[in-house]
Amino acid sequence: MLATACSNGDDRPASPSPATSSSATAGGQSITMENFAFSPADLQVRPGEKITVVNKDSAAHTVTAAEGDTFDTGSIPGGKSGMFTAPAEAGEYAFVCTFHPNMTGTLIVR
């Protein structure tokens, strides 16, 4: 979308509006845990990116790599948030809530 405006005589460039930005730079990517499910269940991130995890349930949850010890938020109490760092190596990493094994997802690192 291209927009034009009248000049006010100021030679400073206009600042972009945050509403027009599609990149998630300030807060990075996030996973929400609600109704005993991850949303999104599949999340694509960059290597080493910080991921915020928001628990909207009343029960504690984790985001834990299904294999190995690549990442693990530890217990996040209901109504609280946590954070973890995506693996540095590209690949697909299955994750699970250690308290509720039916909660599963995939972290896609590219």
C-alpha positions as a Markdown table, in Angstrom:
| # | Residue | x | y | z |
|---|---|---|---|---|
| 1 | Met | 0.0 | 0.0 | 0.0 |
| 2 | Leu | 1.4 | 3.4 | -0.9 |
| 3 | Ala | 0.3 | 6.5 | 0.9 |
| 4 | Thr | 1.1 | 10.2 | 0.2 |
| 5 | Ala | 0.7 | 13.2 | 2.4 |
| 6 | Cys | 1.2 | 16.9 | 2.2 |
| 7 | Ser | 4.6 | 18.2 | 3.5 |
| 8 | Asn | 4.7 | 20.3 | 6.6 |
| 9 | Gly | 8.0 | 21.8 | 5.5 |
| 10 | Asp | 10.0 | 19.4 | 7.8 |
| 11 | Asp | 12.7 | 17.4 | 5.9 |
| 12 | Arg | 12.7 | 14.6 | 8.5 |
| 13 | Pro | 11.4 | 11.2 | 7.1 |
| 14 | Ala | 8.1 | 10.0 | 8.4 |
| 15 | Ser | 8.2 | 7.3 | 11.0 |
| 16 | Pro | 6.5 | 4.0 | 10.0 |
| 17 | Ser | 3.4 | 3.2 | 12.0 |
| 18 | Pro | 3.7 | 0.1 | 14.2 |
| 19 | Ala | 0.3 | -1.1 | 12.8 |
| 20 | Thr | 1.9 | -1.5 | 9.4 |
| 21 | Ser | 4.8 | -3.6 | 10.5 |
| 22 | Ser | 4.3 | -7.3 | 10.0 |
| 23 | Ser | 7.5 | -8.5 | 11.7 |
| 24 | Ala | 7.5 | -9.6 | 15.3 |
| 25 | Thr | 10.7 | -7.9 | 16.4 |
| 26 | Ala | 9.8 | -6.3 | 19.7 |
| 27 | Gly | 8.3 | -9.3 | 21.5 |
| 28 | Gly | 9.5 | -12.1 | 19.1 |
| 29 | Gln | 7.4 | -15.2 | 18.6 |
| 30 | Ser | 5.0 | -16.5 | 21.2 |
| 31 | Ile | 3.1 | -19.7 | 22.2 |
| 32 | Thr | -0.1 | -19.5 | 24.2 |
| 33 | Met | -1.3 | -22.4 | 26.4 |
| 34 | Glu | -5.0 | -22.3 | 26.7 |
| 35 | Asn | -7.7 | -25.0 | 27.2 |
| 36 | Phe | -4.9 | -27.5 | 27.5 |
| 37 | Ala | -3.5 | -26.9 | 24.0 |
| 38 | Phe | -0.6 | -25.0 | 22.4 |
| 39 | Ser | -1.5 | -22.2 | 20.0 |
| 40 | Pro | 0.0 | -22.2 | 17.5 |
| 41 | Ala | 0.7 | -25.9 | 17.7 |
| 42 | Asp | 3.4 | -25.5 | 14.9 |
| 43 | Leu | 5.6 | -22.4 | 15.2 |
| 44 | Gln | 8.4 | -21.4 | 12.7 |
| 45 | Val | 11.2 | -19.4 | 14.3 |
| 46 | Arg | 14.8 | -18.4 | 13.6 |
| 47 | Pro | 17.8 | -20.2 | 15.2 |
| 48 | Gly | 18.4 | -18.7 | 18.7 |
| 49 | Glu | 15.2 | -16.7 | 18.7 |
| 50 | Lys | 13.5 | -15.9 | 22.0 |
| 51 | Ile | 10.0 | -17.4 | 22.3 |
| 52 | Thr | 7.6 | -16.0 | 24.9 |
| 53 | Val | 5.2 | -18.6 | 26.4 |
| 54 | Val | 1.9 | -17.4 | 27.9 |
| 55 | Asn | -0.1 | -19.7 | 30.2 |
| 56 | Lys | -3.8 | -18.7 | 30.1 |
| 57 | Asp | -4.9 | -21.8 | 31.9 |
| 58 | Ser | -5.2 | -22.2 | 35.6 |
| 59 | Ala | -3.0 | -25.3 | 35.6 |
| 60 | Ala | 0.8 | -25.2 | 35.3 |
| 61 | His | 2.3 | -26.2 | 32.0 |
| 62 | Thr | 5.7 | -26.5 | 30.3 |
| 63 | Val | 7.1 | -26.3 | 26.8 |
| 64 | Thr | 9.7 | -29.1 | 26.8 |
| 65 | Ala | 11.5 | -30.7 | 23.9 |
| 66 | Ala | 10.1 | -34.2 | 23.4 |
| 67 | Glu | 13.6 | -35.6 | 22.8 |
| 68 | Gly | 16.8 | -34.5 | 24.4 |
| 69 | Asp | 17.3 | -31.4 | 26.5 |
| 70 | Thr | 17.2 | -28.8 | 23.7 |
| 71 | Phe | 14.7 | -26.5 | 25.4 |
| 72 | Asp | 12.5 | -26.5 | 28.5 |
| 73 | Thr | 10.6 | -23.7 | 30.1 |
| 74 | Gly | 10.2 | -25.4 | 33.4 |
| 75 | Ser | 6.9 | -25.2 | 35.1 |
| 76 | Ile | 4.9 | -22.0 | 34.2 |
| 77 | Pro | 2.1 | -21.5 | 36.7 |
| 78 | Gly | -1.4 | -20.7 | 35.5 |
| 79 | Gly | -1.8 | -17.0 | 34.5 |
| 80 | Lys | 2.0 | -16.5 | 34.2 |
| 81 | Ser | 4.5 | -16.3 | 31.3 |
| 82 | Gly | 7.9 | -17.8 | 30.6 |
| 83 | Met | 10.5 | -17.7 | 27.9 |
| 84 | Phe | 12.9 | -20.0 | 26.1 |
| 85 | Thr | 15.5 | -19.8 | 23.3 |
| 86 | Ala | 15.0 | -21.7 | 20.1 |
| 87 | Pro | 17.8 | -24.2 | 19.3 |
| 88 | Ala | 20.7 | -22.8 | 17.2 |
| 89 | Glu | 20.5 | -25.7 | 14.7 |
| 90 | Ala | 17.8 | -25.7 | 12.0 |
| 91 | Gly | 15.3 | -28.6 | 12.2 |
| 92 | Glu | 11.9 | -29.6 | 13.5 |
| 93 | Tyr | 11.6 | -30.1 | 17.2 |
| 94 | Ala | 8.6 | -31.8 | 18.8 |
| 95 | Phe | 7.5 | -30.4 | 22.1 |
| 96 | Val | 5.2 | -31.4 | 24.9 |
| 97 | Cys | 3.8 | -30.3 | 28.3 |
| 98 | Thr | 5.4 | -32.6 | 30.8 |
| 99 | Phe | 2.4 | -32.4 | 33.0 |
| 100 | His | -0.1 | -33.0 | 30.2 |
| 101 | Pro | 1.4 | -35.2 | 27.5 |
| 102 | Asn | -1.6 | -34.8 | 25.2 |
| 103 | Met | -0.4 | -31.2 | 24.7 |
| 104 | Thr | 2.0 | -31.4 | 21.8 |
| 105 | Gly | 3.4 | -29.1 | 19.1 |
| 106 | Thr | 6.3 | -28.6 | 16.8 |
| 107 | Leu | 9.0 | -25.9 | 16.8 |
| 108 | Ile | 10.3 | -25.4 | 13.2 |
| 109 | Val | 13.7 | -23.7 | 13.2 |
| 110 | Arg | 14.8 | -22.2 | 9.9 |
